[in-house]
């Protein structure tokens, strides 16, 4: 059972409570408020989904994955700003901790490949070898720098071999704090007239707990400290681990109806690291069964699966029929927001690749791929190119 669970209200009273608390933008109007509000109800009280293979939302959400990294180096204010300009409903920062406990946006705590740290002579002695989630890594790590020190560094393109044009922006942008990203979303909400949502991910939570810099309470406190994220926008909190999401649910109960907890699901053969640490042999594939999804729904409001859990490809690179994951998640009133759709040939299935190199941008192929998943009933999706994601949603016909 979900900690501090409230008695389920009627549909109309639940909606009234949600609408008093939230200022829903056009991206999630009344029907979506209904779907999200019902996640707090028991199985017996939930209304039956008319068609669980259709999205619970009237219009699917476009998530700017790390901003718009197809156009700007990821996890920079420039990347998030580009994502919003290109039509993203949500911007997604991965959060890690600094030495002095600030939350900053980086895909990994290892910043060797995403900043210029290796060129800064005075930080040469910070290079070290660590084991993170069972993997030995040599480099520079956020937890060895204060925020002031990290602010001296500049971001770089993470995959220059695929996105060489982005290297023109190398060494131009700071590492942003979560506070700065919240401020950007609030500012752009006011400027555009549409509420921009935020989708933070706690990166390596078991690792950060092990070094005395746990992320969970810092994230909760940061989100509550700003009226925008505390009450005005929708906040999706995601993790590839289970224990820390359950902890966050135990801390907030139902006190934050505008916060959505999202259980991320990696490749089927992989394991959540908190499972590895606890000796639990289950894999992410095991977590996609109907029974496991029912369990996830006791603490989470949504799943964020690797896209292959929903639609796989055959040996020739053709998209296969959809699995039952969307259906089973919807039956438990959970949203389904898969990751990640990227516009370059190298990331597309063989049947959708265009002529050219692996680096060639292929908007048509990306739209086709995304719309195949929209037909499967997903409620949103992560994309490195929100402009393409927006086009896919706005031109979609079921």
SULFENVEN-V657783 format. One line per field, one symbol per residue. phi: phi as a letter, one per 20 degrees, with the letter a starting at -180 (. if undefined). psi: psi as a letter, one per 40 degrees, with the letter a starting at -180 (. if undefined). A space follows every 10 residues. Layout:
# SULFENVEN-V657783
phi=???
psi=???
This chain:
# SULFENVEN-V657783
phi=.fglfeffef gfffffffff eddfeffceg ffgffffffe efgfeffffg bfedgfdfbf eedffmocff cbgflcgfff fffffeofec dceedcdege neecebfcff dgedbegfee gfdgfefbdc ddlndecdrd cgfdcffgff ffecfcffcf fecfffffeg mddfeeefgf ffffffffff femcfeeccf deelffffff dmcgeffffg fffffdgfef cddedddcbe edffffffff feldfcfedd ecefceggee cgfffgfeme efdfgfeefg fffffgffcd dbdceggffe cecefenefe fffeffgfff fdldfccfcc dceegfeefg fdfdfpefff fcgffffffg ffffffofdr aebfcgffgf ffffdfcf
psi=ihifhiihii dddddddddd dighiddgad dddddddeee iidddiihhd geeiieidhi hhhghfbgee dihifidddd dddddeehdi ihhhhiiide eihihididh edeeiedeeh deedeehihi hhfehhhhai ideeiidddd eeiiiihdgd ddgddeeeei ediihiiddd dddddddddd deehhhiigi hhhfdddddd effidddddd ddddehdddd edihhhhiie iddddddddd debfegeehh hhhihaidei ihdddddeeh eiidddeeid ddddddeeei eiigihdedd haiaeefihi iiaedddddd defhihgiih hieiddeiid eeiiiaideh hgdddddddd dddddeeiei ihiegddddd ddddehh.
